[in-house]
């Protein structure tokens, strides 16, 4: 009976440790993250976008050349993901 309780508590501790997310109160907003350099700001923005994509959508107009860059970058990222998936599934 005691070993069953210990096993359940151990499982809960492992699951809660694996499912916790990093949140920080000083995480920059989507526009502030663009002005801050470094991977920490990009990581904070990426984490926030994973859980609430509507906060990461920019609803302004493109600057000259920005739309073409965004489309090319999207194509590049999509191709990289396709290649990664092919490697992981052995195709």
N, C-alpha and C positions, 0 to 999 in steps of 0.2 A: 504494500500500500504506500509506504514512504517512498520507495523507488519510483513508483508511478508519478507521484507528485513532483519529485525531483526532475524526472524526465520531462514532464509538462512544463515546469518552470524553465528548464534549460531550453526547450524548444521555443517558448515565448521570448526568452532573452535573445536567442539567435535571430528569430524572425523580426523582432522589433529593431535589433541592431542593423539588419540588412535593409529594412524598409525605411529607415529614417532618412530624411532629406536635409541637405545643408541649407539653412536660411540664415540670413544675417540682416539685422535691422538697417544697416547702412548700405544695403545693396542699391546701386544706382538704378534710376529709371531707364527706359529705353533710349531716350535722347541723351541723358547724362552718360550712358555707357559708351555712346559713340565718341564722346569727347575724352574719355579716359582711356589711356593706352594700357596694354597688358592683357594677359590671359585671364586674370582674375575677373575683370569686368566682363569679358566675353563669356566666361563660365557662368557668372551670375545671370547674365542676360539669357544665355542658353537654357539654364535651369528654369528660369521664370517662364520662358517661352514654351518649354515642354509641358508645363502644367496649365498655362492659360495663354493660348496662342493669340487671342484677341488683343492682349496688351502689347503685342510685338508688331502689330500691323501698322505701318506708316500710311497715313491717309493724305499725304501731301503730293505735290507734283514733283516729277523727276527733274534733276538738273540736266544740262546738256551732256549727252553721252552716257548718263547714268543708266538709262533704260537698257541700252545695248549691253553695257557691262553686266547688268543684273541678269539679263537673259543668257549671256555667255557663261556667267558664273553658275547659273542654275543648270545649264546643260552639262557643264563640267562636273558639278556635284552629282547630278543624276547618273552620269556615266561612271563616276568613281563608285557610287553605291551599287550599280549594276555589276561592275567587276568584282566588288567585294562579295556580293551575294553569290555570284557564279563560283568564286573561289571557295566559299563556305559550303556550297552544295555540290562541289566537285564537277561542275559542268564546264 
